[in-house]
Amino acid sequence: MSSRLENNKNKKRRKWPFWVGGIILALILIVGGYALYLWNQVGNTVETMHTPLARSEDPEFKRAVDDRFKQKDAINALLLGVDERSGDRGRSDTMILLSLNPNTNSMLMLSIPRDTYVNIPGRGMDKINHAYAFGGVDLSVQTVEETFDIPIHVYGRVNMEGFKQGIDALGGVTVQNNFAFSQGGTSFTEGEIHLNGEEALDYIRMRKQDPNGDFGRNERQRVVIAAAIDKAANFSSITKFGEMLEILGSNVQTDLDMNKIQTLFTDYIGTRKNIETMQINGSGQMINGIYYYVVPDEEFNRISTEIKEHSEVQ
C-alpha cells in the first residue's frame, strides 16, 4: 500500500510541471499575440502618419537620407506645430529645428520666431510662418533649408490639438516656470509646475506678458517639448498605448517610415540627455506697416555654421 501511495505521489510530482509549463506557454502565446497586435497597430499608425514630401521622389535624396540613418550619422529635423482652421490650411504656429547627433549623444534645438523676415521661394520676402500657408510642409522645409543653408533630413507636422491630447495621454509634463503669469484662464505659478494638455498649450502660447516676448515663448516651447520627449522615451503604460497611437495617427504627419522610427528610438533617443538650445538674434521692425523680426545675414551664417558643425554636414 505504501509503495502504491508513493507511486501516486511521484506521478503527481511529475504531472504538475506539465500543468505549470502549459500555463507559462499559454501566457507566452497571449503576450506574444498581444505584442504582435501592438506591433501591427504601430505599423498601421505609422502608415497613416507617413506623408513623404515631393522631394522624396528624388533617388539621390532618398539614398542620402537612408545612408545617414544606416551609418548613424547626425540628422536634422524640422518640427511644425500647426493651428488648423475649418476651410483654412492655417499657419505654422511653431517651427523648431532639431539637430540630433547620436555620436555625441547631443541635440541642438532652435525655435524659429514665426515673424522672422526671410525669402520664401517663389513668394519673396515675408514672415517665415507664412511658408506653410503658401505651400504646406514642402515649402516650409524648403524655406528653412535655404534660409539656414542646411539640409533637412526629416520632418514632423503636429496639429496643436493633437499636441494637447498627447500631453494628456502621457499624464502631463512637469516643467520649471521662471515667473508667474496667466493665460487662457489658467494661472501659472513660479517654480516647478505640472501641466495637463490644455495648460501646456496655454503655457507655450503666451508671449504678450513675457518681458522677452517671442523669445520667452520659444523657450517655453523648447522646455515643454524636451519634457514631453523625455517622458515619451520612458512611456510604458500599455493601457494608454492604444490611445497614444490613435492620437498620433489623427494628428501627426511625417516622412519617417517604420524602419527610421525604429532607428530613432534605438540609436538617437540618447540625444535627449544633452539638449542645447539656440536663439536667433535680430530686431523687430515695421515694414510697410507690418511687424517683422529682421535677422542680419551674419546671424543666419552663425546659426548655419553651428548646426553644420553639430550635424557634421558640410
Secondary structure, 3 states (H helix, E strand, C coil): CHHHHHHHHHHHHHHHHHHHHHHHHHHHHHHHHHHHHHHHHHHHHHHHHECCCHHHHCHHHHHHHHHHHHCCCCEEEEEEEEEEECCEEEEEEEEEEEEEECCCCEEEEEECCCCEEEEECCCEEEECCHHHHHHHHHHHHHHHHHHHCCCCCEEEEEEHHHHHHHHHHCCCEEEEECCCEEECCEEECCEEEEECHHHHHHHHHCCCCCCCCHHHHHHHHHHHHHHHHHHHHCCCCHHHHHHHHHHHHHHEEECCCHHHHHHHHHHHHHHHHCEEEECCCCEEEEECCEEEEECCHHHHHHHHHHHHHHHCCC
